[in-house]
Amino acid sequence: MADKTRPFRVAFGGESFLLDREGMKARSWKERQVVALDGDGLSDYDLVGVCRTLPFDGRSLVVVLDNAQKVKGDKNLKGYIEAKDVTDTSVVLHAIVRSEKLPAVWELASKKGWVKEYSKFKGYDDAGVIAWIKKEAADLGLRLTEGVPNIMLTFLGHNIGALAGELQKLQFLVGRGNDVTVEHLKLVLSPSPQAEAWQVAEAAADKDFRRALNLLSILYRGEGGAAHVPVTSALMRQVEKLMVARHMFDAKMSEDEMAAGLGMHPYRFRKFFLPTVQKHRMPDLLRHMARLCQLDADVKSSAQSRRSLVELTVLSITQ
């Protein structure tokens, strides 16, 4: 990261909550006059005009630009960035780019300042979310005892905003520099664990029957009978992907070839998906798919005990 006293600051990525928080920090710069703009509908000519207008009271200026990726045009902005002396911090332009990829003009700006990336966690990256929880807790002066991060993940999933909110409540409860126990967590955590159909399917494919059935229970608690079809569809997609991967594995294709065939990053395939593939045999996968086809018809009909049928199918895949 470049020196933060330089004239440009750029934050980008797909994690909206962290970008919102970055914008709030920028707008609270007490030593400067703050001008907040939205790039949606704003031309780069008008943006540069604001950046060249100093406050009447002689204070320095910070221009906080949200949705910077939506600014119309970049010729004037590019010229302004190229002409800007890196030691001239009378005006600081703080851009919030709500995009996973940094546009060229903002990449240029970052080279004369600093850049922060706030990527949205991948659906499979529970370990990354747990690491974020621990770091956020440390920044708040909290020490999380064993089990606390995992329980937070189970109840709140990858909702970074909700996780940050619960940690702030814990800081208020126990104070900085103190341990946070599961008992503390119970006092602040709303009893509404979250689950998605794809999580049930991935847990079943990984043959983790406890996690699969726990997630399925959470999903039914929140959605009731509306969960039948999404869970069945997610299971079918997962088993189909396993069948394709197992066929390539049995054909002794390389890991990179298998990853390319599935449209996955080689590291993700090798680290997370290949171990799951190796837990299944093709005859079993064919049997699972046949059962899922029947289940798909059952959950879309008026059949009795549809939840039981779904649960038994999930259980059979985990065996």
Secondary structure as GFF3:
##gff-version 3
##sequence-region A 1 319
A	DSSP	beta_strand	8	12	.	.	.	ID=ss1
A	DSSP	alpha_helix	16	27	.	.	.	ID=ss2
A	DSSP	beta_strand	33	38	.	.	.	ID=ss3
A	DSSP	alpha_helix	44	51	.	.	.	ID=ss4
A	DSSP	beta_strand	61	66	.	.	.	ID=ss5
A	DSSP	three_ten_helix	68	70	.	.	.	ID=ss6
A	DSSP	alpha_helix	75	83	.	.	.	ID=ss7
A	DSSP	beta_strand	91	97	.	.	.	ID=ss8
A	DSSP	alpha_helix	104	110	.	.	.	ID=ss9
A	DSSP	beta_strand	113	117	.	.	.	ID=ss10
A	DSSP	alpha_helix	126	139	.	.	.	ID=ss11
A	DSSP	beta_strand	142	144	.	.	.	ID=ss12
A	DSSP	alpha_helix	148	156	.	.	.	ID=ss13
A	DSSP	alpha_helix	160	174	.	.	.	ID=ss14
A	DSSP	beta_strand	178	180	.	.	.	ID=ss15
A	DSSP	alpha_helix	182	188	.	.	.	ID=ss16
A	DSSP	alpha_helix	197	205	.	.	.	ID=ss17
A	DSSP	alpha_helix	209	223	.	.	.	ID=ss18
A	DSSP	three_ten_helix	224	227	.	.	.	ID=ss19
A	DSSP	alpha_helix	228	250	.	.	.	ID=ss20
A	DSSP	alpha_helix	255	262	.	.	.	ID=ss21
A	DSSP	alpha_helix	266	268	.	.	.	ID=ss22
A	DSSP	pi_helix	269	273	.	.	.	ID=ss23
A	DSSP	alpha_helix	274	277	.	.	.	ID=ss24
A	DSSP	alpha_helix	282	299	.	.	.	ID=ss25
A	DSSP	alpha_helix	306	318	.	.	.	ID=ss26
###
